[in-house]
């Protein structure tokens, strides 16, 4: 009888340990498929890699084309999609050509977190999903910031992997894995964010036909609003409203060709500072 009780107790303890680990942990670091790493199929191995009609992709609201200016904060999104999947996960790294950390990754919301794993002697920083951070149907956009290195260090590669899960709690059954990478090159000119002494904002090109760029720098995390006014002081449209982290920023604002040709006022609110520039829209 004692043997049976001990066996049953051990089995229950093992189940509790497995359940606790599955329910309390965020995503894993070091499984992006970057050099020296495995990818998420190490655990989610029911289907072939990049099968099942899903995908993972990387985008940025203020990096175009895929070029970085040293010290700039870029607002990034890793999107994992698969129709019919109710839960998604992600892992992402930014590495130099020698596979060390490039720039700084920052978690900007509760759906992602920063984790590290030592690979080839380097503690690699990762953006990973939090517990249930990807709990949406059909796709999940994981948002985070990346601050480019302070100097030109050559090409940077983002490596990323995503999981489209059936949410049954069994990693080995019913989950799909997708991987990808994106090379980001140094910008040919760094003049974008070389603000002159006493100048807090750049707006260019001007005149503008479709897309305008707004450069600024923040010492602290602040609320940023960019609003287009007509010359009579009436609001035409609120273009940007967001909280941005400390650092240099470039906002890319497109679709201005939907407004009538003429002169406008672009008002940028950085915390308690209000900065205005007159812009001309031409078609």
C-alpha positions as CSV (number, residue, x, y, z in Angstrom):
1,X,0.0,0.0,0.0
2,X,2.8,2.4,0.9
3,X,4.4,1.8,-2.5
4,X,1.1,2.6,-4.3
5,X,0.6,5.8,-2.4
6,X,4.2,6.9,-3.1
7,X,3.8,6.2,-6.8
8,X,0.5,8.1,-7.0
9,X,1.9,11.0,-5.0
10,X,5.0,11.2,-7.3
11,X,2.8,11.1,-10.4
12,X,0.6,13.9,-9.1
13,X,3.6,16.0,-8.1
14,X,5.1,15.6,-11.6
15,X,1.8,16.7,-13.2
16,X,1.7,19.8,-10.9
17,X,5.3,20.6,-11.9
18,X,4.5,20.4,-15.6
19,X,1.3,22.4,-15.2
20,X,3.0,25.1,-13.2
21,X,5.8,25.5,-15.8
22,X,3.3,25.6,-18.7
23,X,1.0,28.2,-17.0
24,X,3.5,30.5,-15.4
25,X,6.2,31.1,-18.0
26,X,6.6,33.7,-20.8
27,X,8.0,32.8,-24.2
28,X,11.5,31.2,-24.5
29,X,14.6,33.1,-25.5
30,X,17.2,31.7,-27.9
31,X,14.9,29.9,-30.3
32,X,14.7,32.4,-33.2
33,X,16.6,30.3,-35.7
34,X,19.5,32.8,-35.6
35,X,23.1,31.5,-36.0
36,X,23.8,28.9,-33.3
37,X,20.2,28.6,-32.2
38,X,17.3,26.2,-32.8
39,X,13.8,27.5,-33.5
40,X,10.4,26.9,-31.9
41,X,10.0,23.5,-33.7
42,X,12.3,22.2,-31.0
43,X,9.1,21.9,-28.9
44,X,6.3,22.7,-31.3
45,X,7.1,19.9,-33.7
46,X,3.8,18.6,-35.0
47,X,4.1,20.2,-38.4
48,X,6.9,21.1,-40.8
49,X,8.4,24.6,-40.4
50,X,6.6,27.4,-42.3
51,X,3.7,25.2,-43.3
52,X,-0.1,25.4,-42.7
53,X,-0.7,28.7,-44.5
54,X,0.5,31.1,-41.8
55,X,3.3,33.6,-41.6
56,X,5.5,35.9,-39.5
57,X,6.6,39.3,-40.7
58,X,8.4,42.4,-39.4
59,X,7.4,46.0,-40.0
60,X,8.1,49.5,-38.6
61,X,6.0,52.6,-38.5
62,X,9.1,54.9,-38.8
63,X,11.8,53.0,-40.6
64,X,11.7,53.3,-44.4
65,X,13.3,51.7,-46.2
66,X,15.1,49.1,-44.0
67,X,17.9,51.5,-42.9
68,X,18.8,52.7,-39.5
69,X,20.2,56.1,-38.2
70,X,22.4,55.6,-35.2
71,X,20.7,56.3,-31.9
72,X,17.2,56.4,-33.4
73,X,14.3,54.7,-31.7
74,X,12.2,52.6,-34.1
75,X,8.7,51.4,-33.5
76,X,8.5,47.8,-34.6
77,X,5.9,45.2,-35.0
78,X,6.3,41.4,-35.4
79,X,3.0,39.9,-36.7
80,X,2.2,36.2,-36.5
81,X,-0.8,35.1,-38.5
82,X,-2.7,31.9,-39.3
83,X,-6.4,31.7,-39.9
84,X,-8.1,29.6,-37.3
85,X,-5.4,29.8,-34.7
86,X,-6.5,31.3,-31.4
87,X,-3.1,31.9,-29.7
88,X,0.2,33.2,-30.9
89,X,3.8,33.5,-29.6
90,X,6.9,35.2,-30.7
91,X,10.7,35.4,-30.2
92,X,13.0,38.0,-31.8
93,X,16.6,39.1,-31.7
94,X,18.6,41.9,-33.3
95,X,22.2,40.8,-34.0
96,X,25.4,42.3,-35.5
97,X,27.3,40.5,-38.3
98,X,29.3,38.8,-35.5
99,X,26.1,37.6,-33.8
100,X,26.2,39.9,-30.8
101,X,23.4,42.2,-29.6
102,X,22.8,45.1,-31.9
103,X,21.1,48.2,-30.3
104,X,18.5,47.9,-27.6
105,X,15.2,46.1,-27.6
106,X,12.5,47.6,-25.4
107,X,9.1,46.0,-24.3
108,X,6.5,48.8,-24.7
109,X,3.4,46.9,-23.6
110,X,2.3,43.9,-21.5
111,X,2.1,41.4,-24.5
112,X,5.9,41.2,-24.7
113,X,8.9,41.0,-22.4
114,X,12.7,40.9,-22.5
115,X,14.5,37.6,-21.9
116,X,18.1,36.5,-22.4
117,X,19.8,33.3,-23.3
118,X,23.6,32.7,-23.6
119,X,24.5,31.4,-27.0
120,X,28.2,30.9,-28.1
121,X,29.2,32.9,-25.0
122,X,27.0,35.9,-25.7
123,X,23.9,36.7,-23.6
124,X,21.5,37.5,-26.4
125,X,18.5,39.7,-25.6
126,X,15.1,38.6,-27.0
127,X,11.7,40.0,-27.3
128,X,9.3,37.2,-26.3
129,X,5.5,37.0,-25.7
130,X,4.1,37.1,-22.2
131,X,1.7,34.6,-20.8
132,X,-1.5,34.9,-23.0
133,X,0.0,38.0,-24.6
134,X,-0.8,36.5,-28.0
135,X,-4.4,35.5,-27.1
136,X,-6.2,36.8,-30.2
137,X,-7.8,34.9,-33.1
138,X,-6.2,34.6,-36.5
139,X,-3.2,37.0,-36.0
140,X,-1.3,38.9,-33.3
141,X,0.8,42.1,-33.8
142,X,3.5,42.2,-31.1
143,X,4.7,45.8,-30.7
144,X,8.1,46.8,-29.3
145,X,10.8,49.5,-29.8
146,X,14.3,49.0,-31.1
147,X,16.9,51.7,-30.5
148,X,19.6,51.6,-33.1
149,X,23.3,51.4,-32.0
150,X,24.8,54.8,-31.2
151,X,27.3,54.4,-34.1
152,X,27.3,52.8,-37.5
153,X,28.2,49.2,-36.8
154,X,27.3,47.9,-40.2
155,X,24.4,45.6,-41.1
156,X,22.0,44.5,-38.4
157,X,19.8,41.4,-38.8
158,X,16.6,40.8,-37.0
159,X,15.9,37.0,-36.6
160,X,12.4,36.1,-35.5
161,X,10.2,33.0,-34.9
162,X,6.5,32.8,-34.2
163,X,4.1,30.1,-33.1
164,X,0.4,29.8,-34.2
165,X,-1.0,27.6,-31.4
166,X,-4.3,25.7,-31.0
167,X,-4.1,26.6,-27.3
168,X,-4.7,23.0,-26.0
169,X,-1.7,23.2,-23.7
170,X,0.3,20.5,-25.5
171,X,3.3,22.0,-27.3
172,X,3.9,18.9,-29.4
173,X,0.4,18.7,-30.9
174,X,-1.4,21.1,-33.3
175,X,1.0,24.1,-33.3
176,X,2.6,25.7,-36.4
177,X,6.0,27.5,-36.4
178,X,7.1,30.3,-38.7
179,X,10.5,32.0,-39.0
180,X,12.1,34.9,-40.9
181,X,14.8,37.5,-40.9
182,X,15.3,41.1,-41.9
183,X,18.6,42.8,-42.7
184,X,18.7,46.5,-41.7
185,X,21.6,48.6,-43.3
186,X,23.1,51.9,-42.1
187,X,21.5,54.9,-43.7
188,X,23.8,56.5,-46.3
189,X,23.3,59.8,-44.6
190,X,22.7,60.5,-40.9
191,X,21.6,64.0,-41.4
192,X,18.0,63.1,-40.6
193,X,18.5,63.4,-36.9
194,X,21.3,65.9,-36.8
195,X,19.2,68.7,-35.3
196,X,20.9,72.0,-35.2
197,X,21.6,73.6,-31.8
198,X,18.3,75.0,-30.4
199,X,16.2,73.2,-33.0
200,X,13.9,70.6,-31.5
201,X,12.2,69.3,-34.6
202,X,12.7,68.7,-38.3
203,X,9.9,68.4,-40.8
204,X,10.7,67.4,-44.4
205,X,10.2,67.3,-47.3
206,X,8.5,70.6,-47.6
207,X,6.5,71.0,-49.9
208,X,5.1,67.5,-49.4
209,X,3.0,65.5,-51.8
210,X,2.2,62.3,-49.8
211,X,4.6,61.4,-47.0
212,X,6.2,63.8,-44.5
213,X,8.9,62.9,-41.9
214,X,9.0,64.5,-38.4
215,X,12.3,64.1,-36.5
216,X,12.6,64.9,-32.8
217,X,14.4,63.8,-29.6
218,X,13.0,63.0,-26.1
219,X,15.0,62.9,-22.9
220,X,12.1,61.0,-21.1
221,X,9.2,58.9,-22.0
222,X,6.5,61.4,-23.2
223,X,3.2,61.6,-24.9
224,X,3.5,62.7,-28.5
225,X,0.8,64.2,-30.6
226,X,1.1,65.5,-34.2
227,X,-1.9,67.4,-35.5
228,X,-2.5,69.0,-38.9
229,X,-4.3,72.4,-38.8
230,X,-5.5,74.8,-41.5
231,X,-4.3,78.4,-41.3
232,X,-7.5,79.4,-39.6
233,X,-6.6,77.2,-36.6
234,X,-9.1,74.5,-37.3
235,X,-8.1,70.9,-36.8
236,X,-7.8,69.0,-40.1
237,X,-6.7,65.7,-38.7
238,X,-4.9,64.2,-35.7
239,X,-2.1,62.3,-37.3
240,X,-0.1,60.8,-34.4
241,X,-0.9,60.1,-30.8
242,X,1.3,57.8,-28.8
243,X,3.7,57.5,-25.9
244,X,7.3,57.3,-27.0
245,X,10.4,56.2,-25.2
246,X,13.5,58.4,-24.6
247,X,15.7,58.8,-27.7
248,X,15.7,60.1,-31.2
249,X,12.6,59.5,-33.3
250,X,11.4,59.8,-36.9
251,X,7.7,59.6,-37.5
252,X,6.6,58.7,-41.1
253,X,3.2,60.2,-41.9
254,X,1.7,59.2,-45.2
255,X,-1.6,59.8,-47.0
256,X,-1.3,63.6,-47.1
257,X,-2.3,63.6,-50.7
258,X,-5.9,63.1,-49.6
259,X,-5.9,66.8,-48.4
260,X,-6.4,69.7,-50.7
261,X,-3.4,71.5,-52.1
262,X,-2.4,74.5,-49.9
263,X,-0.6,75.6,-46.8
264,X,-1.2,74.0,-43.4
265,X,0.2,74.1,-39.9
266,X,1.8,70.9,-38.4
267,X,1.7,71.1,-34.6
268,X,3.8,68.7,-32.6
269,X,3.2,68.3,-28.9
270,X,6.1,66.7,-27.1
271,X,5.1,66.4,-23.5
272,X,4.5,70.0,-22.4
273,X,6.4,71.5,-25.4
274,X,4.4,72.6,-28.5
275,X,6.4,72.9,-31.8
276,X,4.9,74.2,-35.0
277,X,6.0,74.1,-38.6
278,X,4.1,75.4,-41.7
279,X,3.9,72.8,-44.5
280,X,2.7,73.1,-48.0
281,X,0.9,70.2,-49.6
282,X,1.2,69.9,-53.4
283,X,-0.3,67.4,-55.8
